[in-house]
Amino acid sequence: PMNAELIARAVVVEALAAADKPAALDEILAAAAQAKLLTKKSIPALRARLQEREKLGSTGIGNGVAIPHVKSDELTRMGLVVARSVSGIEYDAIDGRPVHTVFLLLAPNGQSEEHLQALRWISGLARNQDFRRFFLAARSAAEIRDLLLEMSPPS
């Protein structure tokens, strides 16, 4: 599939502990750093960029899904973190509902075409009721990865 490499490297956070947006973004950035998708020292700059983006309008797009995304020179290649919150995060989503599924898309500056393609794919997943249901029911990170692959366009 088109996103096979992105999915293979994706970080899956099966159970977010955070209850609100700032804590969730911190937890997700920390998971990304731990998996070497980004450096620990780039976290403050990336966090600031994500917070600025949220001020323009929530990336909580409704149906319990949020798609925060950031482009930065701090990043060398595209990365994805997929995080699940069973109890839900207070996220100021556009429909006012808590968020259970967070996709953080990280991209270096200059990779706009790949970045847009990935965003379109993730937005499609977010609108897909089957995806949302299977994602929340998945029993492991491996199952979540398989689901993403299954729902990825053929290359």
C-alpha distance (Angstrom), angle and dihedral (degrees) to the residues before:
residue distance angle dihedral
P1 . . .
M2 3.78 . .
N3 3.81 94.1 .
A4 3.81 97.4 38.8
E5 3.81 94.7 120.0
L6 3.81 93.5 44.6
I7 3.83 90.2 49.8
A8 3.81 93.3 45.6
R9 3.82 89.6 56.1
A10 3.80 95.1 37.7
V11 3.77 118.4 122.5
V12 3.78 113.2 -130.8
V13 3.80 117.8 -156.4
E14 3.79 103.3 -167.0
A15 3.78 97.6 -170.3
L16 3.78 122.0 19.5
A17 3.79 112.9 -154.3
A18 3.82 94.0 -160.3
A19 3.79 120.2 104.5
D20 3.80 99.5 -167.2
K21 3.79 138.9 42.1
P22 3.85 101.0 -101.9
A23 3.81 92.4 48.2
A24 3.82 91.6 44.8
L25 3.81 92.6 52.0
D26 3.82 89.9 48.3
E27 3.79 91.9 49.9
I28 3.82 91.8 47.9
L29 3.83 93.5 47.8
A30 3.82 89.6 49.3
A31 3.83 90.3 52.1
A32 3.81 89.8 49.5
A33 3.81 91.1 51.0
Q34 3.79 91.7 47.7
A35 3.82 89.0 54.1
K36 3.83 90.3 47.5
L37 3.81 94.4 -116.3
L38 3.79 84.8 128.5
T39 3.79 137.9 3.8
K40 3.79 122.5 -97.1
K41 3.79 90.3 -123.5
S42 3.81 92.2 56.3
I43 3.83 91.8 59.1
P44 3.85 98.0 89.2
A45 3.83 92.5 50.9
L46 3.80 92.9 45.5
R47 3.81 91.7 46.0
A48 3.81 89.8 52.5
R49 3.82 90.9 50.1
L50 3.80 91.5 49.5
Q51 3.81 91.7 48.5
E52 3.82 91.0 50.3
R53 3.78 89.3 51.2
E54 3.82 91.7 51.3
K55 3.82 90.0 52.5
L56 3.82 89.1 60.0
G57 3.78 90.0 55.3
S58 3.79 135.4 -42.1
T59 3.79 117.3 -81.8
G60 3.82 85.1 -148.6
I61 3.81 93.5 108.9
G62 3.80 97.4 -175.2
N63 3.81 135.6 -97.8
G64 3.80 89.9 75.8
V65 3.83 94.4 -63.8
A66 3.82 131.3 120.4
I67 3.79 126.3 -173.6
P68 3.80 109.4 -168.0
H69 3.80 110.2 178.6
V70 3.75 135.4 179.7
K71 3.80 137.4 -173.8
S72 3.78 118.1 -157.4
D73 3.79 144.7 156.5
E74 3.80 85.1 -126.4
L75 3.82 87.5 74.7
T76 3.78 124.2 75.7
R77 3.80 98.9 -170.5
M78 3.75 141.3 7.3
G79 3.79 116.6 -78.6
L80 3.77 137.8 -180.0
V81 3.79 132.6 -155.1
V82 3.79 117.7 -169.4
A83 3.77 113.7 -166.1
R84 3.76 132.3 -177.5
S85 3.78 128.6 -155.3
V86 3.77 113.9 -167.9
S87 3.79 95.4 -169.0
G88 3.82 94.5 39.3
I89 3.81 134.2 -115.7
E90 3.79 126.1 -107.4
Y91 3.82 95.9 -121.9
D92 3.84 108.2 156.4
A93 3.80 86.8 -116.6
I94 3.80 117.4 -174.5
D95 3.82 91.5 -108.6
G96 3.82 92.2 44.2
R97 3.81 92.5 -120.6
P98 3.81 124.8 128.8
V99 3.80 117.9 -97.1
H100 3.82 120.7 -118.4
T101 3.81 100.4 169.4
V102 3.80 124.7 50.0
F103 3.79 124.4 -175.8
L104 3.79 112.6 -170.0
L105 3.80 110.6 -166.3
L106 3.80 116.4 -164.5
A107 3.79 121.4 -168.7
P108 3.79 137.4 171.6
N109 3.79 116.2 -120.7
G110 3.78 110.8 -93.7
Q111 3.82 96.8 37.0
S112 3.78 93.5 94.5
E113 3.82 98.2 137.9
E114 3.83 94.2 52.7
H115 3.79 89.7 41.7
L116 3.83 92.0 53.5
Q117 3.81 92.6 45.7
A118 3.80 90.8 52.1
L119 3.81 91.5 46.5
R120 3.81 91.0 51.3
W121 3.80 90.7 50.7
I122 3.82 92.6 48.3
S123 3.82 91.8 47.1
G124 3.79 88.4 53.0
L125 3.81 90.9 51.7
A126 3.79 89.6 48.9
R127 3.82 90.5 56.1
N128 3.80 92.7 46.6
Q129 3.79 111.3 98.0
D130 3.82 93.4 -162.6
F131 3.78 91.7 52.6
R132 3.81 92.0 50.0
R133 3.80 92.2 49.0
F134 3.83 95.5 46.0
F135 3.80 91.4 44.7
L136 3.80 93.2 55.3
A137 3.82 91.2 44.9
A138 3.83 96.2 47.1
R139 3.79 112.3 122.4
S140 3.81 99.5 -152.1
A141 3.78 145.8 15.0
A142 3.82 88.2 -104.8
E143 3.80 90.4 55.6
I144 3.81 90.1 50.3
R145 3.82 90.9 50.5
D146 3.83 91.1 49.4
L147 3.79 89.8 50.3
L148 3.82 91.3 52.2
L149 3.81 90.9 49.4
E150 3.78 91.9 47.6
M151 3.80 90.9 52.4
S152 3.78 95.7 45.9
P153 3.83 121.1 105.9
P154 3.82 115.8 -105.9
S155 3.78 112.3 -100.5
